[in-house]
Amino acid sequence: MITASPTSHSYISQRLKLHYVDWGNPQAPPLLLLHGGRDHCRSWDWVADRLRADWHVMATDLRGHGDSAWSPDGDYSMAAYVYDLAQIIHQLETPVTLVAHSLGGNVALRYAGLYPDKVRRVVAIEGLGPSPKMLAERQQQSLQQRWQDWIRDRRAVSARSPRRYATLSDALERMRSENKYLSAEQAQHLTQHAASRNEDGTWSWKFDNYVHVFPPVDIAPEQLQELWGAINCSTLLCYGDKSWASNPEKDGRASHFRHARVVTFANAGHWVHHDQLEAFMNVLQGFLSEA
């Protein structure tokens, strides 16, 4: 059960008003939580509730997600996300600990490599991005084809309206179908914070449809590995043994980190912090308390 609720705040990044929540305790060391794609900051409530006594816990809504503004030009590139993270940490004016999931993990690890002196520790739950196999398959496409596909997909998204659910219960069923490991309480909480009501009484997810379309180019894998290698703090990489994500201990990506440990959680999918909350918190709190 969640025993406390956070307060809502906002900050400006690249002219966008972005939302974050704060569980208080500002005298404690800052710890920033970053959610994954199509998710929202209140996805972290169970984790934050366990940490708030010892940490100044905050969780952001990425641009285009939750209660943050949507990018007018649909810019959801990694560069844009990293800049937004850099902006909120700049405003905190102190090094932080980062705990992040999926897309948020990818962003957090890039930032930690860019500014190693500003990150005390970093935890990434399935946050290394596409596997080496997926990247190799992508590289088989010509640059021309990747750009054409991106233009086609962006045009298709521009013609699509946000999906509408007749009731919140219908949205809840969709949430549960996406993750079979969720308890009834988890699914209800996540859905309540993930959807907003339309003027006609229907419900839609808060995220911008444009977040589905990834830019046609990103930094090269070798450059990303260089950023990972520049991370100077202790790093925890978490994976679920039932997830579709590729484990970096097996595919070789963990070797690019200087101070990384990989932990695999049994009976967990992509959302380790939901699927095995108790086991995850035991590992997380142990990692955060290490000297």
C-alpha positions in Angstrom: 0.0 0.0 0.0 1.2 3.5 -0.8 1.2 5.7 2.4 1.8 9.2 1.0 1.2 11.3 -2.1 3.7 13.7 -3.7 3.2 17.3 -4.6 3.2 18.5 -8.2 5.7 20.9 -9.7 6.9 22.1 -13.1 10.0 23.4 -14.8 10.8 24.8 -18.2 13.0 23.0 -20.8 13.3 24.1 -24.4 10.1 26.2 -24.0 8.1 23.2 -22.8 6.5 23.1 -19.3 7.5 19.8 -17.9 5.9 18.2 -14.8 7.5 16.4 -11.9 6.4 15.2 -8.5 8.2 15.6 -5.2 7.9 13.5 -2.0 9.5 16.1 0.2 12.4 15.6 2.6 14.6 18.3 0.8 17.4 18.0 3.4 18.1 14.5 2.2 20.2 13.6 -0.8 18.3 14.0 -4.1 17.1 10.9 -6.0 15.4 11.3 -9.4 13.2 8.7 -10.9 12.6 8.5 -14.7 9.8 6.4 -16.2 9.8 4.5 -19.5 8.0 5.1 -22.8 4.2 5.7 -22.7 4.4 5.7 -18.9 4.2 8.4 -16.3 5.9 9.6 -13.1 3.3 8.1 -10.7 4.4 4.7 -12.0 7.1 5.1 -9.3 4.8 5.6 -6.3 5.5 2.3 -4.6 9.3 2.7 -5.0 9.2 6.3 -3.9 7.2 5.5 -0.8 9.9 3.1 0.4 12.7 5.6 -0.3 11.2 8.9 0.9 12.4 8.7 4.5 16.1 8.6 3.5 16.0 10.5 0.2 14.6 13.6 -1.4 12.7 11.7 -4.0 11.4 13.3 -7.2 10.0 11.7 -10.4 9.6 13.4 -13.7 7.1 13.1 -16.6 9.2 13.0 -19.8 8.1 15.4 -22.5 5.0 14.1 -24.3 4.1 11.9 -21.3 1.9 12.2 -18.2 1.2 15.8 -17.3 4.2 17.2 -19.2 3.6 19.3 -22.3 3.7 17.7 -25.8 6.4 18.8 -28.1 4.8 21.0 -30.8 7.0 19.5 -33.5 6.9 16.0 -32.1 10.6 16.1 -31.2 11.1 13.0 -29.0 14.7 12.3 -29.9 17.1 11.1 -27.3 18.9 14.4 -27.5 15.7 16.2 -26.4 15.1 13.9 -23.5 18.7 14.2 -22.3 18.5 18.0 -22.5 15.4 17.9 -20.4 17.1 15.8 -17.8 20.1 18.0 -17.8 17.8 21.0 -17.2 16.1 19.7 -14.1 19.4 18.5 -12.6 21.0 21.9 -13.4 18.2 23.5 -11.4 18.7 21.2 -8.5 22.3 22.5 -8.3 23.6 19.3 -6.7 24.7 15.8 -7.9 21.9 13.3 -7.9 21.2 9.6 -7.8 19.2 8.3 -10.8 16.8 5.3 -10.9 15.3 4.9 -14.3 13.3 2.4 -16.4 13.5 1.5 -20.1 13.5 4.7 -22.1 14.2 6.7 -18.9 17.2 4.3 -18.3 18.6 5.0 -21.7 18.3 8.8 -21.0 19.8 8.5 -17.5 22.9 6.4 -18.7 23.6 8.9 -21.5 23.4 11.8 -19.1 25.7 10.0 -16.5 28.3 9.5 -19.3 28.1 13.2 -20.3 28.2 14.5 -16.8 29.9 11.9 -14.6 30.5 14.4 -11.8 26.8 15.1 -11.4 25.6 11.5 -10.8 26.3 9.7 -7.6 24.8 6.4 -8.6 22.7 5.2 -11.4 20.2 2.3 -11.7 18.8 1.4 -15.1 15.9 -1.2 -15.4 16.2 -2.6 -18.9 17.5 0.8 -20.0 20.3 0.1 -22.5 18.1 0.5 -25.6 18.0 -1.9 -28.6 20.0 -5.1 -28.4 23.1 -5.6 -30.6 21.0 -8.0 -32.7 18.3 -5.3 -33.2 20.9 -2.7 -34.1 22.6 -5.0 -36.6 19.2 -5.6 -38.3 18.5 -1.8 -38.4 21.9 -1.2 -39.9 21.0 -3.5 -42.8 18.5 -0.9 -43.9 19.9 2.0 -46.0 19.9 5.4 -44.6 17.5 6.5 -47.3 15.1 3.7 -46.3 15.2 4.7 -42.6 14.4 8.3 -43.4 11.6 7.3 -45.8 10.1 5.0 -43.1 10.3 7.8 -40.5 8.6 10.3 -42.8 5.9 7.7 -43.6 5.3 6.9 -39.9 5.2 10.5 -38.8 2.7 11.3 -41.5 0.6 8.3 -40.4 0.7 9.4 -36.7 -0.4 13.0 -37.7 -3.7 11.5 -39.0 -4.3 9.4 -35.9 -6.4 10.7 -33.0 -5.7 9.5 -29.5 -7.6 6.3 -28.8 -10.8 6.8 -26.8 -12.1 4.4 -24.2 -15.8 4.5 -23.2 -15.0 4.0 -19.5 -11.9 4.0 -17.3 -12.6 0.3 -16.7 -12.0 -0.3 -20.5 -8.6 1.5 -20.2 -7.9 -0.6 -17.1 -8.4 -3.8 -19.1 -6.0 -2.5 -21.7 -3.4 -1.8 -19.0 -3.8 -5.3 -17.5 -3.5 -6.9 -20.9 -0.1 -5.1 -21.4 1.4 -6.6 -18.2 0.0 -9.8 -16.8 2.2 -9.5 -13.7 0.3 -6.4 -12.3 -1.8 -6.8 -9.2 -5.3 -5.3 -9.3 -4.1 -2.5 -7.1 -1.1 -1.7 -9.3 -3.2 -1.8 -12.5 -5.9 0.5 -11.0 -3.3 3.1 -9.7 -1.3 3.1 -13.0 -4.4 3.5 -15.1 -5.9 6.4 -13.0 -2.7 8.4 -13.5 -2.1 7.4 -17.1 -5.5 8.5 -18.5 -7.4 11.7 -18.7 -11.1 12.3 -19.4 -12.1 13.9 -22.7 -14.9 16.5 -23.1 -17.3 13.8 -24.3 -16.8 11.6 -21.3 -14.4 9.1 -22.8 -10.9 8.4 -21.6 -7.6 8.6 -23.5 -4.0 7.9 -22.5 -2.0 11.1 -21.7 1.0 10.4 -23.9 1.5 11.9 -27.3 1.1 9.5 -30.2 4.3 10.9 -31.7 6.3 9.2 -29.0 5.8 6.0 -31.0 7.9 7.2 -33.9 11.7 7.1 -33.2 14.1 9.3 -35.2 15.7 7.7 -38.2 19.3 8.3 -36.8 20.9 8.3 -33.4 24.5 8.3 -32.2 26.5 5.3 -33.4 26.7 2.2 -31.1 30.4 2.9 -30.6 29.6 6.5 -29.4 27.0 5.2 -27.0 29.5 2.6 -25.6 31.9 5.5 -25.2 29.3 7.3 -23.0 28.7 4.2 -20.9 32.5 3.9 -20.4 32.6 7.4 -19.2 30.2 6.8 -16.3 32.3 7.1 -13.1 29.8 6.0 -10.5 28.5 2.6 -9.3 25.9 1.4 -11.9 23.2 -1.2 -11.4 21.6 -2.8 -14.5 18.4 -4.7 -13.7 16.7 -7.3 -16.0 13.6 -9.6 -15.7 14.2 -13.2 -16.7 10.8 -13.3 -18.5 11.4 -10.0 -20.4 11.9 -9.6 -24.2 14.9 -7.3 -23.5 18.4 -8.6 -24.2 20.5 -9.2 -21.0 23.7 -7.1 -21.3 25.7 -9.7 -19.3 24.9 -12.2 -22.1 25.1 -9.9 -25.2 28.4 -8.2 -24.1 27.1 -4.7 -23.5 27.9 -4.8 -19.7 31.6 -5.0 -20.6 31.5 -1.3 -21.7 30.8 -0.1 -18.2 33.6 0.5 -15.6 31.5 -0.1 -12.5 28.4 -2.0 -13.5 26.7 -4.9 -11.9 23.9 -6.8 -13.6 21.0 -8.3 -11.5 18.4 -10.6 -13.1 15.0 -11.0 -11.3 13.1 -14.2 -11.5 9.5 -14.2 -12.7 9.7 -10.6 -13.9 9.1 -9.1 -17.3 10.1 -5.6 -18.6 8.6 -3.8 -15.6 10.8 -5.3 -12.9 9.9 -2.7 -10.3 6.3 -3.6 -10.7 6.6 -7.3 -11.3 8.9 -8.1 -8.3 8.6 -5.0 -6.1 9.9 -6.6 -2.9 12.9 -8.3 -4.5 13.7 -5.1 -6.5 13.5 -2.9 -3.4 15.8 -5.3 -1.5 18.4 -5.0 -4.2 17.9 -1.3 -4.8 18.1 -0.3 -1.1 21.2 -2.5 -0.6 22.9 -0.9 -3.7 22.0 2.7 -2.5 23.4 2.1 1.0 26.7 0.7 -0.2 29.7 2.9 0.8 
